[in-house]
Amino acid sequence: MSFEHKEGMGTLFNNGFKQNEKQPDLKGDIMINGQLMSIAGWKKAGMKGEFISIKVSEKLAVKKSDLPPPQEDDFFQNF
């Protein structure tokens, strides 16, 4: 059984892959008007204290079938 978001609800998780300040501190999904969207958040400090700035965007769906097949030389380029 998979988890399904309810309308107007979402989840955010810590971004363990953040490598620079432009990348979000938090990432997740939210259901808006029946469409699953991506949500990202950045932890910031302001005059009234700490807050989270958010951005909602269309969810990019990447299927394995859309990716190019790996090349034989790709494996050896990592060494």
Buried (B, 14 or more C-beta within 10 A) or exposed (E): EEEEBEEEEBEBEEBEEBEEEEEBBBBBBBBBEEEBBBBBBBEEEEEEEEEEEBEEEEEEEEEEEEEEEEEEEEEEEEE
